[in-house]
Amino acid sequence: GENVEQHPSTLSVQEGDSAVIKCTYSDSASNYFPWYKQELGKRPQLIIDIRSNVGEKKDQRIAVTLNKTAKHFSLHITETQPEDSAVYFCAASEGGSNYKLTFGKGTLLTVNP
Amino acid sequence: DADVTQTPRNRITKTGKRIMLECSQTKGHDRMYWYRQDPGLGLRLIYYSFDVKDINKGEISDGYSVSRQAQAKFSLSLESAIPNQTALYFCATSDLGTGGYEQYFGPGTRLTVT
């Protein structure tokens, strides 16, 4: 099955700095890579996703890049704000399916004012 | 707004007891999932269902069972709870009609087994 590794497990940045979280996956058939944000005590919510036919996708201050050859993808947050503080999870679709996701272990991002 | 709901939100139970966690959705989605979240371990899939007649095991199904009573309801049971089943449990849904990829999570049930 799919294996997703996520790094770092914790990340602390100053407000206004950029943050980068990286994930690698093992299944070359995976074709969908979402990122979820989970604020303290809340449910995970999708913030951005990318399909395997695209190398980069942006949405305001967040972007995701995908390198299929190296089997890794990254989340980039620019101009971080205190409300960006949360746990972020990457995931990959298992076996190229559109119904089964394998999640990374999460990154706790803290943005210091 | 269409949503995914879970009951109870918090539950404390004793070792050996049977317990059921319930999930309901008003999104009209066909697919439903149960995950458990443990600190430092991310979200791990317990069971998933495409419709009331289609139930599939995930990566950590041992000690758990599920029932899809209707398209909108998916229950998770712990037949004989043990302390290492203490975790945060999430239900999620996805919609084949819109591609099936994005999963929408419920608010979670915090379960403590003493």
Contacts between the chains, C-beta under 8 A, distances in Angstrom:
chain1	res1	chain2	res2	distance
A	1	B	59	7.1
A	6	B	42	7.6
A	9	B	40	7.1
A	32	B	101	5.0
A	34	B	101	7.2
A	34	B	102	7.0
A	34	B	103	7.9
A	42	B	107	7.6
A	43	B	90	6.7
A	43	B	105	4.2
A	43	B	106	6.3
A	43	B	107	5.3
A	43	B	108	6.0
A	44	B	43	7.0
A	44	B	90	7.2
A	44	B	105	5.0
A	45	B	105	7.2
A	46	B	102	5.6
A	46	B	103	7.5
A	46	B	104	8.0
A	49	B	101	7.1
A	49	B	102	7.0
A	89	B	42	6.1
A	89	B	43	6.5
A	93	B	101	6.9
A	98	B	96	7.7
A	98	B	99	6.2
A	98	B	100	4.0
A	98	B	101	5.2
A	99	B	31	5.8
A	99	B	48	7.0
A	99	B	50	7.3
A	99	B	94	6.5
A	99	B	96	7.8
A	99	B	100	5.4
A	100	B	45	7.1
A	100	B	48	6.9
A	101	B	45	7.7
A	101	B	103	6.5
A	102	B	45	7.9
A	103	B	42	4.4
A	103	B	43	4.3
A	103	B	44	7.5
A	104	B	42	5.7
A	105	B	40	6.0
A	105	B	41	5.9
A	105	B	42	4.1
A	106	B	40	7.5
A	106	B	42	5.2
